[in-house]
Amino acid sequence: MSLPANEHIAAMENEDLEIGLLLEAVYRKYGYDFRNYAGAHTKRRIAQRKSLAGLDSYTEMIHKIIYDEKFFFALLLDLSINVTEMFRDPWFYKEVRQLIVPHLQTYPFIKVWHAGCSAGQEVYSMAILLEEEEMKERAQIYATDFNELILAQAKRGIYPIDVIRQYTANYIQSGGRESFSDYYTADDKHVILDGRLRKRILFSSHNLATDGVFGEMNIILCRNVLIYFNKELQERVLELFCDSLCPGGFLCLGSKESLKFSKLADRFESVAGREKIYRKKRLQE
Ligand SMILES: C[S@@+](CC[C@H](N)C(=O)[O-])C[C@H]1O[C@@H](n2cnc3c(N)ncnc32)[C@H](O)[C@@H]1O
């Protein structure tokens, strides 16, 4: 039998309160701030972990989070969705080649920041693109994520063999100029990206919810990350990006993300609508 409407609302409010306390405990104990992540997604992930662990209540879960570090790290993985691929949305990379590269080529040296880089596929895609456009040697690429485990994978640049068909198709569609197989070797289980791709990349830990500015970037790519944040955290992060970009610098968001309703919207012009590429206005513009 379902609860009467008012009791149902009260139960939901209590559940929200418990989840709020749980996220507070995570923040106070481990310093990871999920308090401003989008509600529904965060709730779903926490509920799944609670049921997997056979816990009866969120209050029990708070206790386990505080006293069982391993349990917390499992939850951390649940909350940082790491889905990614090389040349994800190939049409986006096509626009980067056609619209952004000609501007970047006017600089003697460029700085690129991938924020929320996951296991590195997006970063290596960019490294390949810059190499093909003969810009890699004058680029410094910063690749950051708050999840240390995923960053360790990113540094290795080794991926399961079964993804290679998709990555190759994406590369071709994105306007890749070479044969994609030039960039990796393979054994029966893995593709191992060529170590030379790593040469201009610096991987480091950075939490968009709590850490500060990265100075004077020419391009920031933060794709499919803001979608997991609530409005308040999205604004914080967009402000961080605006402050980290040089005038005329580019900001690239994911296909479901936008500057449309942000306070920062008038600091940028849209360069490619579907691809969510924006350019920071110079002061006089
Ligand atoms: C869905 S993946 C997107 C990866 C890649 N940018 C792409 O579009 O394919 C989201 C990434 O954001 C990272 N992330 C989530 N919250 C973060 C935060 N507060 N600071 C830094 N990275 C975060 C996750 O760990 C995950 O690797």
The ligand as an SDF file (V2000), in Angstrom:
LIG
                    3D

 27 29  0  0  0  0  0  0  0  0999 V2000
   31.8280   11.8130  -17.6030 C   0  0  0  0  0  0  0  0  0  0  0  0
   33.5160   12.1220  -17.2820 S   0  0  0  0  0  0  0  0  0  0  0  0
   33.9220   13.2050  -18.6160 C   0  0  0  0  0  0  0  0  0  0  0  0
   35.2890   12.9150  -19.1950 C   0  0  0  0  0  0  0  0  0  0  0  0
   35.6770   13.7140  -20.4140 C   0  0  0  0  0  0  0  0  0  0  0  0
   35.7730   15.1230  -20.0940 N   0  0  0  0  0  0  0  0  0  0  0  0
   34.7430   13.4710  -21.5610 C   0  0  0  0  0  0  0  0  0  0  0  0
   33.9390   14.3560  -21.8880 O   0  0  0  0  0  0  0  0  0  0  0  0
   34.7760   12.3920  -22.1370 O   0  0  0  0  0  0  0  0  0  0  0  0
   33.4310   13.2360  -15.8660 C   0  0  0  0  0  0  0  0  0  0  0  0
   34.7420   13.4020  -15.1480 C   0  0  0  0  0  0  0  0  0  0  0  0
   34.6460   14.5070  -14.2630 O   0  0  0  0  0  0  0  0  0  0  0  0
   35.3430   14.1880  -13.0840 C   0  0  0  0  0  0  0  0  0  0  0  0
   34.8570   15.0500  -11.9960 N   0  0  0  0  0  0  0  0  0  0  0  0
   33.6670   14.9930  -11.3570 C   0  0  0  0  0  0  0  0  0  0  0  0
   33.6250   15.9100  -10.3710 N   0  0  0  0  0  0  0  0  0  0  0  0
   34.8130   16.5760  -10.4070 C   0  0  0  0  0  0  0  0  0  0  0  0
   35.3790   17.6270   -9.6340 C   0  0  0  0  0  0  0  0  0  0  0  0
   34.7020   18.1810   -8.6310 N   0  0  0  0  0  0  0  0  0  0  0  0
   36.6190   18.0660   -9.9370 N   0  0  0  0  0  0  0  0  0  0  0  0
   37.3210   17.4950  -10.9570 C   0  0  0  0  0  0  0  0  0  0  0  0
   36.8560   16.4780  -11.7080 N   0  0  0  0  0  0  0  0  0  0  0  0
   35.6120   16.0270  -11.4440 C   0  0  0  0  0  0  0  0  0  0  0  0
   35.0600   12.7140  -12.8670 C   0  0  0  0  0  0  0  0  0  0  0  0
   36.0180   12.0960  -12.0170 O   0  0  0  0  0  0  0  0  0  0  0  0
   35.1050   12.1890  -14.3010 C   0  0  0  0  0  0  0  0  0  0  0  0
   36.3820   11.7230  -14.6220 O   0  0  0  0  0  0  0  0  0  0  0  0
  1  2  1  0
  2  3  1  0
  2 10  1  0
  3  4  1  0
  4  5  1  0
  5  6  1  0
  5  7  1  0
  7  8  2  0
  7  9  1  0
 10 11  1  0
 11 12  1  0
 11 26  1  0
 12 13  1  0
 13 14  1  0
 13 24  1  0
 14 15  1  0
 14 23  1  0
 15 16  2  0
 16 17  1  0
 17 18  1  0
 17 23  2  0
 18 19  1  0
 18 20  2  0
 20 21  1  0
 21 22  2  0
 22 23  1  0
 24 25  1  0
 24 26  1  0
 26 27  1  0
M  CHG  2   2   1   9  -1
M  END
$$$$
